[in-house]
Amino acid sequence: MPQQAPSEPITIRTSKVAEIDALAGAMDRSRNYIVNQAIEHYLAANAWQLERITTGIAAAREGRVLPASEVFAGIAAKHGWTR
């Protein structure tokens, strides 16, 4: 496990604090809860995207790719679109 860096304060723009406080009030949660949830979701989404990008690059390097026309046709078929 990587060594944990010491905690450092962070800065949030005043306008964002007001939005966070409004959301926290509406949800009956603390500002800290809202900020931590937002960070958790952000990190999870970016980790997922990075994993998908890395996998895609590896597939392309191995020649495991489809022509764009097949990709678009598959998307259209999935959603019932006509091409």
GUGUDO-905514 format. One line per 4 residues: number of its first residue (from 1); their letters; for each residue x, y, z of C-alpha. Coordinates in steps of 0.25 Angstrom, whole numbers, plus 2048, in hexadecimal, padded with zeros to 3 digits. Example, Ala and Ser with C-alpha at 12.3 -4.5 7.8 and 13.67 -1.06 7.14 Angstrom:
BEGIN
1 = as = 831,7EE,81F | 837,7FC,81D .
# end
This chain:
BEGIN
1 = mpqq = 800,800,800 | 806,80E,7FD | 80A,816,808 | 7FF,820,80C .
5 = apse = 803,82F,80A | 800,838,816 | 7F3,83F,816 | 7F3,84C,80F .
9 = piti = 7E8,856,80F | 7E0,859,802 | 7DA,865,7FC | 7CC,865,7F7 .
13 = rtsk = 7C6,871,7EF | 7BC,879,7F7 | 7B1,877,7ED | 7B3,868,7EE .
17 = vaei = 7B2,869,7FD | 7A5,86F,7FC | 7A0,864,7F2 | 7A6,859,7FB .
21 = dala = 79F,860,807 | 792,861,800 | 792,852,7FC | 796,84E,80A .
25 = gamd = 78B,855,80F | 781,84F,805 | 786,841,808 | 787,843,817 .
29 = rsrn = 796,840,817 | 7A3,847,81B | 7AC,84F,811 | 7B7,844,814 .
33 = yivn = 7AE,839,810 | 7AA,840,802 | 7B9,843,7FF | 7BD,835,803 .
37 = qaie = 7B2,82E,7FA | 7B6,837,7EF | 7C4,834,7EF | 7C1,825,7F1 .
41 = hyla = 7B8,825,7E4 | 7C3,82E,7DC | 7CE,824,7E0 | 7C6,818,7DC .
45 = anaw = 7C1,81D,7CF | 7CF,822,7CB | 7D5,814,7CF | 7CB,80D,7C7 .
49 = qler = 7CE,816,7BB | 7DD,814,7BC | 7DB,805,7BD | 7D2,805,7B0 .
53 = ittg = 7DC,80E,7A9 | 7E8,805,7AD | 7E1,7F9,7A9 | 7DD,7FF,79B .
57 = iaaa = 7EB,804,798 | 7F0,7F6,79B | 7E5,7F0,792 | 7E9,7F9,787 .
61 = regr = 7F8,7F6,788 | 7F4,7E7,787 | 7EC,7EA,77B | 7DF,7E7,782 .
65 = vlpa = 7D6,7F2,77B | 7CA,7F3,773 | 7C7,7FC,767 | 7C0,808,76B .
69 = sevf = 7B4,804,762 | 7B2,7F7,76A | 7B3,7FF,777 | 7A8,809,773 .
73 = agia = 79F,7FE,76D | 7A0,7F7,77B | 79C,804,782 | 791,807,778 .
77 = akhg = 78C,7F8,77A | 78C,7F9,789 | 784,806,789 | 77B,802,77E .
81 = wtr = 780,80D,775 | 77F,80C,766 | 78C,810,75F .
# end
